[in-house]
Amino acid sequence: MCDVGDLIATGPDGTPPFKASSDSGQQFAALKETLTERGVFRYHDMFALAEHHLFHHPQLALAAAHRFPFVLLDEMQDTSDLQQRLLDKVFGPPGTVVQRVGDINQRIFADAPDATQPSSFPLPHAAQLPVSRRFGSKIAALASDLTVHRRQRIDGAGHDGTVALLLFDDDTVAEVVPAFERMAAATVPRQMLLDNPPRVLGARLTPRGAKVFPQSLSCYVPSFTTTPAQATGSLITATRAAQAHGRSGDNHAAVTLLWNAFRDVARLASVGGLPPLRRLDRDPATAGGRARLLLHEMLTNPLDSHVEWAVLTGRLLRLLPDLTQSPLKGVARLTDPLAHMPYVAQPAPVPHASADADQGVVASLAGSIQSAKGETHAATLILECVERSGKKHDVHQVLGLLSRQQDASKAMVTVQRAAQLIFVGATRPTHLLAFAAHRTRAEPYAEAMTARGWSVHDIRLLRPMPL
């Protein structure tokens, strides 16, 4: 941290973990100096260095403020006190107009401003934007009841949509996502689903030792993994997901996802790490230029045959040694990830490929609620996951909150945490919002949810009819 112009090595809580005069303190300081010389810094280190330079060179703030007379700070609710202090030092002088925009009820980072202290955002006279054109009245009513940090009534000016609750048992967990995909196919225009595939979200991606079930997204989608390169067919599934991002208009996410998949392939092939995408040369005659062209073709070409996929992956394998200047060593391990036939149902780390044979069903994409922040979905499924204590389930707690018509801001801390995170996921869809919860926990709330205008479904009754 920066303390009156001096850089001080601190622990996670912002205070020195040892006395400076102690042996441990001297070793800690020496370790920090060694890491600094190697260029290894934490995010907090960069803020401290910035404060240090501002303290000793205050003209830097004047120059930045002159260069940017109008400043827009988006997602302000997740700006920490440390970040806010630095921004105030840079853009605090008169003459700079600072506009801060955000939704305090979508705060999801623990390093956000301390809720027990008077908040500088939003200010008491801040303009309210209560109308959402993303969704209609049903989702708006639900979102309003989940506002934790600042009570707000949200008006939905979009498509009225559907809110559903899917009840499952231990033996029907694997049927939840396919049932949701069939429901999305029946309630959302097909072209909209093709352009923006259904999304499946969970607060926790993988199990963490708790004995309860289900506890994470991977309990519903057993093939889900957070390490794409280790899964069979991972490159093709990453390519599918990237193309889906591209169709929805998020080209940056599409390119980033596919380039990271390339980097995983390079690691499997033991050719070393690939450079950051921004460093690639744009000249078509160079390896960087050829890599950019291959990325473009994999994002835009239809992938409907073994031959086309083999051509693309063959180009990738020939390109890797040129990009890294290292010969291929682990090619044998690449057979499965590279040769998998496109559009055949298979395990997928990001998209969930439905086993349903109905051609009207569009496969969903799976991920964390946190990763979906700011996105717009045609249809969203929020899966019941266990919260951090490993004892309570988030959707179950939210259902209890809604059935009691309790003020979320006055609920228990664990309920508030569940509500504020589910608020983020529940405000993503335009047409269909669905929740999945275990029957033993959710059935007592079915009548109350029906009274709210939700549709409640038994997964066993949503099974496809045999051919």
C-alpha positions as CSV (number, residue, x, y, z in Angstrom):
1,M,0.0,0.0,0.0
2,C,1.0,3.7,-0.3
3,D,1.2,5.4,3.0
4,V,2.0,9.2,2.8
5,G,4.1,8.6,-0.3
6,D,5.9,5.5,1.0
7,L,5.3,2.0,-0.4
8,I,4.7,-0.6,2.4
9,A,4.3,-4.3,2.0
10,T,1.0,-5.5,3.5
11,G,-1.1,-8.6,3.8
12,P,-4.5,-9.3,2.4
13,D,-6.2,-7.0,4.9
14,G,-4.1,-4.0,4.0
15,T,-1.9,-4.0,7.1
16,P,1.7,-5.3,7.5
17,P,1.5,-8.9,8.7
18,F,4.8,-8.6,10.7
19,K,6.6,-5.8,12.5
20,A,9.2,-4.3,10.2
21,S,12.0,-4.8,12.7
22,S,11.3,-8.6,13.1
23,D,13.0,-11.3,11.2
24,S,9.8,-12.3,9.5
25,G,9.1,-8.7,8.6
26,Q,12.5,-8.3,7.0
27,Q,12.0,-11.6,5.1
28,F,8.6,-10.4,4.0
29,A,10.0,-7.1,2.7
30,A,12.8,-8.9,0.9
31,L,10.4,-11.3,-0.7
32,K,8.3,-8.3,-1.9
33,E,11.3,-6.7,-3.4
34,T,12.3,-9.9,-5.2
35,L,8.8,-10.2,-6.7
36,T,8.9,-6.5,-7.7
37,E,12.2,-7.0,-9.5
38,R,10.6,-10.0,-11.4
39,G,7.6,-7.9,-12.4
40,V,5.1,-9.9,-10.3
41,F,2.4,-7.6,-9.0
42,R,-1.1,-8.0,-7.5
43,Y,-3.9,-5.7,-8.5
44,H,-3.6,-3.9,-5.2
45,D,0.1,-3.3,-5.9
46,M,-0.7,-1.5,-9.1
47,F,-3.1,0.9,-7.2
48,A,-0.4,1.5,-4.6
49,L,2.2,2.3,-7.3
50,A,-0.2,4.7,-9.0
51,E,-0.9,6.4,-5.6
52,H,2.8,6.6,-5.0
53,H,3.5,8.3,-8.3
54,L,0.5,10.7,-7.8
55,F,1.9,11.7,-4.4
56,H,5.3,12.5,-5.7
57,H,4.2,13.8,-9.1
58,P,0.8,15.6,-8.6
59,Q,1.0,17.1,-12.1
60,L,0.1,13.6,-13.4
61,A,-3.4,14.0,-12.1
62,L,-3.7,17.5,-13.6
63,A,-2.6,16.1,-17.0
64,A,-5.0,13.2,-16.9
65,A,-7.9,15.5,-15.8
66,H,-7.1,17.9,-18.7
67,R,-6.9,15.0,-21.2
68,F,-10.3,13.6,-20.0
69,P,-12.6,16.5,-19.1
70,F,-15.6,14.1,-19.2
71,V,-15.4,10.8,-17.4
72,L,-18.0,8.0,-17.4
73,L,-17.5,5.4,-14.7
74,D,-19.7,2.3,-15.5
75,E,-20.4,-0.6,-13.2
76,M,-19.8,1.8,-10.3
77,Q,-21.4,-0.6,-7.7
78,D,-18.3,-2.9,-8.0
79,T,-15.8,-0.1,-7.6
80,S,-13.9,-0.7,-4.4
81,D,-12.9,2.0,-1.9
82,L,-9.3,1.7,-3.0
83,Q,-10.3,2.3,-6.6
84,Q,-12.6,5.1,-5.7
85,R,-9.9,6.9,-3.8
86,L,-7.5,6.7,-6.7
87,L,-10.1,7.9,-9.2
88,D,-10.9,10.9,-6.9
89,K,-7.3,11.8,-6.7
90,V,-7.0,11.8,-10.5
91,F,-10.4,13.3,-11.5
92,G,-11.3,15.2,-8.3
93,P,-10.1,18.7,-9.4
94,P,-12.7,21.2,-10.6
95,G,-13.1,21.2,-14.4
96,T,-13.6,17.5,-14.8
97,V,-17.2,16.2,-15.2
98,V,-17.5,12.7,-13.7
99,Q,-20.7,10.7,-14.3
100,R,-21.0,7.4,-12.4
101,V,-23.5,4.8,-13.6
102,G,-24.3,1.5,-12.0
103,D,-26.9,-0.7,-10.2
104,I,-26.1,-1.0,-6.5
105,N,-28.3,-4.1,-6.4
106,Q,-26.0,-5.9,-8.8
107,R,-23.0,-5.6,-6.6
108,I,-21.3,-9.0,-6.7
109,F,-17.6,-8.4,-5.7
110,A,-16.6,-8.7,-2.1
111,D,-14.1,-5.9,-2.6
112,A,-16.9,-3.4,-3.2
113,P,-17.4,-0.5,-0.8
114,D,-18.1,-1.5,2.8
115,A,-21.9,-1.7,3.1
116,T,-21.7,-0.6,6.8
117,Q,-20.2,2.7,5.9
118,P,-22.0,5.7,4.3
119,S,-21.8,5.1,0.5
120,S,-20.6,7.7,-1.9
121,F,-22.6,5.8,-4.6
122,P,-25.3,6.4,-5.4
123,L,-25.6,9.9,-4.0
124,P,-29.0,10.8,-2.4
125,H,-30.0,13.0,-5.3
126,A,-28.8,10.5,-8.0
127,A,-31.2,10.0,-11.0
128,Q,-33.1,6.8,-10.9
129,L,-33.6,4.6,-14.0
130,P,-36.3,2.2,-12.9
131,V,-37.5,1.2,-16.4
132,S,-36.0,-1.9,-18.0
133,R,-36.8,-2.5,-21.7
134,R,-35.1,-5.9,-21.5
135,F,-37.9,-7.8,-19.8
136,G,-41.6,-7.4,-18.9
137,S,-43.6,-7.1,-15.8
138,K,-43.3,-10.6,-14.4
139,I,-39.5,-10.6,-14.3
140,A,-39.5,-7.0,-13.2
141,A,-41.7,-7.9,-10.2
142,L,-39.4,-10.7,-9.2
143,A,-36.3,-8.5,-9.6
144,S,-37.9,-5.7,-7.5
145,D,-38.4,-8.2,-4.6
146,L,-34.7,-9.2,-4.8
147,T,-33.2,-5.7,-4.4
148,V,-31.0,-6.0,-1.3
149,H,-28.8,-3.0,-1.2
150,R,-31.4,-0.4,-2.1
151,R,-35.1,-1.1,-2.4
152,Q,-36.4,-0.3,-5.8
153,R,-39.5,-1.0,-7.9
154,I,-38.5,-1.9,-11.4
155,D,-40.9,-1.4,-14.3
156,G,-40.6,-3.9,-17.1
157,A,-41.3,-2.4,-20.5
158,G,-40.1,-5.3,-22.6
159,H,-41.7,-8.6,-23.6
160,D,-43.9,-9.9,-20.8
161,G,-42.2,-13.3,-20.9
162,T,-42.5,-16.4,-18.7
163,V,-41.2,-17.2,-15.2
164,A,-41.0,-21.0,-14.5
165,L,-40.0,-23.2,-11.6
166,L,-38.7,-26.7,-12.5
167,L,-38.9,-29.3,-9.7
168,F,-36.6,-32.3,-9.8
169,D,-35.6,-35.3,-7.7
170,D,-32.2,-36.9,-7.1
171,D,-32.8,-39.2,-10.0
172,T,-33.9,-36.5,-12.5
173,V,-31.1,-33.9,-12.0
174,A,-29.7,-34.7,-15.4
175,E,-33.0,-34.0,-17.0
176,V,-33.3,-30.4,-15.8
177,V,-31.3,-28.8,-18.6
178,P,-32.8,-30.7,-21.5
179,A,-36.3,-29.9,-20.1
180,F,-35.4,-26.2,-20.0
181,E,-34.2,-26.4,-23.6
182,R,-37.5,-27.9,-24.7
183,M,-39.4,-25.2,-22.8
184,A,-37.3,-22.5,-24.4
185,A,-38.0,-24.0,-27.8
186,A,-41.7,-23.9,-27.1
187,T,-41.8,-20.4,-25.7
188,V,-39.1,-18.4,-27.5
189,P,-39.0,-17.6,-31.3
190,R,-36.5,-20.1,-32.9
191,Q,-34.4,-17.5,-34.7
192,M,-34.0,-15.6,-31.4
193,L,-32.6,-18.8,-29.8
194,L,-30.3,-19.4,-32.7
195,D,-29.0,-15.9,-32.5
196,N,-28.7,-16.0,-28.7
197,P,-28.7,-19.6,-27.4
198,P,-30.4,-20.4,-24.0
199,R,-28.1,-19.8,-21.0
200,V,-27.8,-22.1,-18.0
201,L,-26.3,-20.4,-14.9
202,G,-25.2,-21.4,-11.5
203,A,-23.6,-19.6,-8.6
204,R,-21.0,-22.4,-8.2
205,L,-19.4,-24.3,-11.1
206,T,-17.9,-27.3,-9.5
207,P,-18.3,-29.2,-6.2
208,R,-16.2,-28.1,-3.2
209,G,-16.4,-30.9,-0.7
210,A,-19.9,-30.5,0.6
211,K,-21.9,-33.6,1.0
212,V,-25.3,-32.2,-0.1
213,F,-26.5,-32.8,-3.7
214,P,-26.8,-31.1,-6.0
215,Q,-24.3,-28.4,-5.1
216,S,-22.9,-27.0,-8.4
217,L,-23.6,-26.5,-12.1
218,S,-21.5,-29.7,-12.9
219,C,-24.0,-31.8,-10.8
220,Y,-26.7,-30.9,-13.5
221,V,-24.3,-31.1,-16.4
222,P,-21.7,-33.8,-15.5
223,S,-19.6,-33.2,-18.6
224,F,-19.1,-29.5,-17.6
225,T,-15.5,-28.7,-16.8
226,T,-13.7,-25.4,-16.2
227,T,-10.6,-26.8,-18.0
228,P,-11.6,-27.0,-21.7
229,A,-8.3,-28.4,-23.0
230,Q,-8.6,-31.6,-20.9
231,A,-12.0,-32.6,-22.3
232,T,-12.6,-34.6,-25.4
233,G,-13.9,-32.4,-28.1
234,S,-12.9,-29.3,-26.2
235,L,-11.7,-27.3,-29.2
236,I,-14.8,-27.9,-31.3
237,T,-17.1,-27.1,-28.3
238,A,-15.1,-23.9,-27.7
239,T,-15.5,-23.0,-31.3
240,R,-19.3,-23.5,-31.1
241,A,-19.5,-21.3,-28.0
242,A,-17.3,-18.7,-29.7
243,Q,-19.6,-18.7,-32.8
244,A,-22.6,-18.3,-30.5
245,H,-21.0,-15.2,-29.0
246,G,-20.3,-13.9,-32.4
247,R,-23.9,-14.4,-33.5
248,S,-25.1,-12.5,-30.5
249,G,-22.9,-9.5,-31.4
250,D,-20.1,-10.0,-28.8
251,N,-17.2,-10.3,-31.1
252,H,-14.6,-9.6,-28.4
253,A,-15.8,-12.5,-26.3
254,A,-15.9,-14.8,-29.3
255,V,-12.3,-14.0,-30.4
256,T,-11.0,-14.2,-26.8
257,L,-12.7,-17.5,-26.1
258,L,-11.3,-19.1,-29.3
259,W,-7.8,-17.7,-28.9
260,N,-7.7,-19.1,-25.3
261,A,-8.7,-22.5,-26.8
262,F,-5.8,-22.2,-29.2
263,R,-3.5,-21.6,-26.3
264,D,-4.8,-24.7,-24.5
265,V,-4.1,-26.7,-27.7
266,A,-0.6,-25.3,-27.8
267,R,-0.1,-26.4,-24.2
268,L,-1.2,-29.9,-24.9
269,A,1.1,-30.0,-27.9
270,S,4.0,-28.9,-25.7
271,V,5.0,-26.1,-27.9
272,G,5.0,-23.4,-25.2
273,G,2.7,-20.5,-24.6
274,L,1.1,-18.4,-27.4
275,P,1.5,-14.6,-27.2
276,P,-1.4,-12.4,-26.3
277,L,-3.8,-11.9,-29.3
278,R,-3.1,-8.1,-29.4
279,R,0.6,-8.8,-30.2
280,L,-0.1,-10.8,-33.3
281,D,1.1,-9.4,-36.6
282,R,-1.5,-8.3,-39.1
283,D,0.5,-9.0,-42.2
284,P,-1.1,-12.1,-43.9
285,A,2.4,-13.4,-44.8
286,T,3.4,-13.7,-41.1
287,A,2.4,-16.4,-38.6
288,G,0.4,-13.8,-36.7
289,G,-1.5,-12.8,-39.8
290,R,-2.2,-16.4,-40.6
291,A,-3.4,-16.9,-37.0
292,R,-5.8,-14.0,-37.3
293,L,-7.2,-15.4,-40.6
294,L,-7.7,-18.8,-39.1
295,L,-9.5,-17.3,-36.1
296,H,-11.8,-15.4,-38.5
297,E,-12.6,-18.5,-40.6
298,M,-13.3,-20.7,-37.5
299,L,-15.7,-18.1,-36.2
300,T,-17.5,-17.6,-39.5
301,N,-17.3,-20.9,-41.5
302,P,-20.1,-23.5,-41.1
303,L,-18.7,-26.6,-39.4
304,D,-20.8,-29.4,-40.7
305,S,-18.3,-32.1,-41.9
306,H,-15.2,-34.0,-40.8
307,V,-13.4,-32.8,-43.8
308,E,-13.8,-29.1,-43.1
309,W,-12.9,-29.5,-39.5
310,A,-9.8,-31.6,-40.4
311,V,-8.6,-28.8,-42.7
312,L,-9.0,-26.1,-40.1
313,T,-7.3,-28.1,-37.3
314,G,-4.6,-29.2,-39.7
315,R,-3.8,-25.5,-40.4
316,L,-3.8,-24.9,-36.6
317,L,-1.2,-27.7,-36.0
318,R,1.0,-26.4,-38.8
319,L,0.7,-22.8,-37.4
320,L,1.6,-23.6,-33.8
321,P,5.3,-24.2,-34.4
322,D,5.6,-20.9,-36.3
323,L,3.9,-19.0,-33.6
324,T,6.0,-20.4,-30.8
325,Q,9.1,-21.3,-32.7
326,S,9.0,-24.7,-31.1
327,P,8.4,-28.2,-32.7
328,L,5.2,-30.1,-31.9
329,K,5.8,-32.7,-29.2
330,G,2.5,-33.8,-27.8
331,V,0.5,-34.3,-31.0
332,A,-0.7,-37.8,-29.9
333,R,-2.7,-36.2,-27.1
334,L,-4.5,-33.9,-29.5
335,T,-6.3,-36.6,-31.4
336,D,-9.6,-36.4,-29.5
337,P,-9.8,-32.7,-28.9
338,L,-9.1,-31.8,-32.6
339,A,-10.9,-34.6,-34.5
340,H,-14.3,-34.6,-32.9
341,M,-17.1,-34.3,-35.4
342,P,-19.0,-31.0,-35.2
343,Y,-22.6,-30.9,-34.1
344,V,-22.6,-34.4,-32.6
345,A,-23.9,-34.4,-29.0
346,Q,-20.8,-34.6,-26.7
347,P,-19.4,-33.4,-23.4
348,A,-18.9,-29.7,-23.4
349,P,-17.1,-27.3,-21.0
350,V,-19.0,-24.2,-22.1
351,P,-22.0,-25.2,-24.2
352,H,-24.3,-27.9,-23.0
353,A,-25.2,-30.1,-26.0
354,S,-28.7,-31.5,-25.5
355,A,-29.3,-35.2,-26.1
356,D,-32.8,-34.4,-27.2
357,A,-33.4,-35.4,-30.8
358,D,-36.0,-32.6,-31.4
359,Q,-34.6,-30.4,-34.2
360,G,-36.5,-27.5,-32.7
361,V,-34.3,-27.6,-29.5
362,V,-31.3,-25.2,-29.4
363,A,-28.4,-26.4,-27.2
364,S,-27.8,-24.1,-24.2
365,L,-24.5,-22.5,-23.0
366,A,-23.5,-23.1,-19.4
367,G,-21.6,-20.8,-17.1
368,S,-21.5,-18.9,-13.8
369,I,-24.0,-16.2,-12.8
370,Q,-21.1,-13.9,-12.3
371,S,-19.8,-14.3,-15.9
372,A,-23.3,-13.4,-17.3
373,K,-23.3,-10.0,-15.6
374,G,-24.3,-7.3,-18.2
375,E,-25.5,-9.9,-20.8
376,T,-28.9,-10.2,-22.4
377,H,-30.4,-13.7,-22.9
378,A,-33.5,-14.9,-24.7
379,A,-33.9,-17.6,-22.1
380,T,-32.1,-18.2,-18.8
381,L,-32.1,-21.1,-16.4
382,I,-30.8,-20.6,-12.8
383,L,-29.8,-23.8,-11.2
384,E,-30.0,-24.3,-7.5
385,C,-26.5,-24.5,-6.0
386,V,-25.2,-24.7,-2.5
387,E,-24.0,-21.4,-0.9
388,R,-20.6,-20.9,0.6
389,S,-21.3,-22.6,3.9
390,G,-22.1,-25.8,2.1
391,K,-25.4,-26.2,4.0
392,K,-28.0,-24.1,2.3
393,H,-29.2,-23.8,-1.4
394,D,-29.5,-20.3,-3.0
395,V,-32.7,-20.8,-5.0
396,H,-34.4,-22.5,-2.0
397,Q,-33.6,-19.5,0.2
398,V,-34.9,-17.0,-2.5
399,L,-38.1,-19.0,-2.9
400,G,-38.7,-18.7,0.9
401,L,-38.0,-15.0,0.8
402,L,-40.5,-14.5,-2.0
403,S,-43.2,-16.7,-0.5
404,R,-43.0,-14.7,2.7
405,Q,-43.0,-11.4,0.8
406,Q,-40.1,-10.4,3.1
407,D,-38.1,-7.3,2.5
408,A,-34.8,-8.7,1.1
409,S,-32.8,-5.9,2.7
410,K,-33.9,-7.1,6.2
411,A,-33.3,-10.8,5.6
412,M,-30.5,-12.9,7.1
413,V,-27.1,-12.3,5.6
414,T,-27.0,-15.7,3.8
415,V,-30.4,-15.0,2.2
416,Q,-29.2,-11.5,1.2
417,R,-26.2,-13.0,-0.5
418,A,-28.3,-15.5,-2.4
419,A,-30.8,-12.8,-3.4
420,Q,-28.3,-10.3,-4.7
421,L,-26.5,-12.9,-6.9
422,I,-29.7,-14.4,-8.2
423,F,-30.9,-10.9,-8.9
424,V,-28.0,-10.6,-11.4
425,G,-29.0,-13.9,-13.2
426,A,-32.7,-13.2,-13.1
427,T,-32.4,-9.9,-14.9
428,R,-30.7,-11.4,-17.9
429,P,-33.5,-12.9,-20.0
430,T,-36.0,-11.2,-22.3
431,H,-38.5,-14.1,-22.8
432,L,-38.0,-17.0,-20.4
433,L,-36.6,-17.1,-16.9
434,A,-36.6,-20.5,-15.2
435,F,-35.4,-21.8,-11.8
436,A,-34.5,-25.3,-11.0
437,A,-34.9,-26.5,-7.4
438,H,-35.2,-29.9,-5.6
439,R,-38.7,-31.0,-5.0
440,T,-38.3,-31.6,-1.2
441,R,-37.1,-27.9,-0.8
442,A,-39.3,-26.1,-3.3
443,E,-42.6,-27.9,-3.3
444,P,-43.9,-26.0,-0.2
445,Y,-43.5,-22.8,-2.2
446,A,-45.2,-24.0,-5.4
447,E,-48.6,-22.5,-4.5
448,A,-47.1,-19.1,-3.6
449,M,-45.1,-19.1,-6.8
450,T,-48.2,-20.0,-8.9
451,A,-50.0,-17.1,-7.2
452,R,-47.2,-14.8,-8.5
453,G,-47.9,-15.9,-12.1
454,W,-45.1,-18.4,-12.3
455,S,-45.6,-21.8,-14.1
456,V,-44.5,-24.7,-11.9
457,H,-43.4,-27.9,-13.6
458,D,-42.5,-31.4,-12.5
459,I,-39.5,-32.6,-14.5
460,R,-40.9,-36.1,-14.7
461,L,-43.9,-34.8,-16.6
462,L,-41.8,-32.8,-19.0
463,R,-40.0,-35.9,-20.4
464,P,-40.2,-36.2,-24.2
465,M,-42.7,-38.6,-25.5
466,P,-41.1,-41.8,-26.9
467,L,-41.0,-42.1,-30.7
